[in-house]
Amino acid sequence: MKTYISTGIGDMMALDAVMSPEEKESITEMYWASRFGSNLIPLFENNSEYPNLIKHHQIDDEEGKKAMATLDPVAVPFWHFRPDFHPNFEIGLKLFGIEDEEIQVINVIERFAHVCNDIKTGVNLEEFYFGSSFIKNASQPTYSNYILFHYPTSTRPRNDIAGIDSDDWKFVENLSKETSKSVVVISDHDIEIPLSNYELLVNPDIKLIIDLVAHCDYYAGCDSFCGILSTKRLPKEKIYMKTHDRNIKSNLKNNPGYLHCYFLPHSPEDIMHFYKPYIGEP
């Protein structure tokens, strides 16, 4: 089936894990209605869980920016035409030259809301959590015995992603020494790194990033798509993810909401263990 989707990279890490095998097998062509589609497309090449996906459609970056400027000028650098916002959806369809009757639509926000509701009503996890196809299809990188550290992005200014400070680095340095593991740092720009045993990878290929997440011994760093993906395979004791939310524990306790969906299969209690306003032990 032809399928319309508008998603960020982190959203896709979560969505992929809650799509059933039947859903994945039904997709023959993907219409990427967000700027991040070009980043994600390589992850579907030779992906055994999407055996019938043979074609991808994208919106030209300049055309996407131009159209987004009429809707939300602030969002121009990360344009997207989500189906849960009707004007956006109509523009997305127009840019592709298709009608909504011709295509199945994946409404990511709606899907996450349903998953969160199922969790609250006590639905068995196995009924809607299927694991990450990206992890399952990853290759072994040349690195081994390492902590993966993701430094926050610099190209998109955000106030909803955590920064890294000296105490965070100090914890990772101690973890590296205590476990005799090196640290592989991913960043989109050169940075000063106060670690004694590390390698910095600037803008590595996304397939390499997935491979690194799939085979790391620990994850530490910001709350990024790497962090989301790491929760699909690492136990809570080996994840150190930093949030910008200073009230995260009370927020998770009172309303786990979307975070539970992003960090499945971990429970809210697990999430409170690894998702904190600092990198370190609880």
ABEGO torsion letter per residue (X at the ends): XBBBBBBBAAAAAAAAAABBAAAAAABABBBBABAAAAAAAAAABGBAABAABABBBBBBAAAAAAAAAAABAAAAABBBBBAABAAAAAAAAAAAGBBAAABBBBBAAAAAAAAAAAAAAGBBAAAABAEBAAAAABBBBABBGBBBBBBBBAABBBAABBBBBAAAAAAAAAAAAAAGBBBBBBBABBBBBBBABBBBBBGBBAAAAAAAAAABABBBEBBBAAAAAAAAABBAAABBBBBABAAAAAAAAABAEAAAAAAOABBAAAAAAABBABBEBX
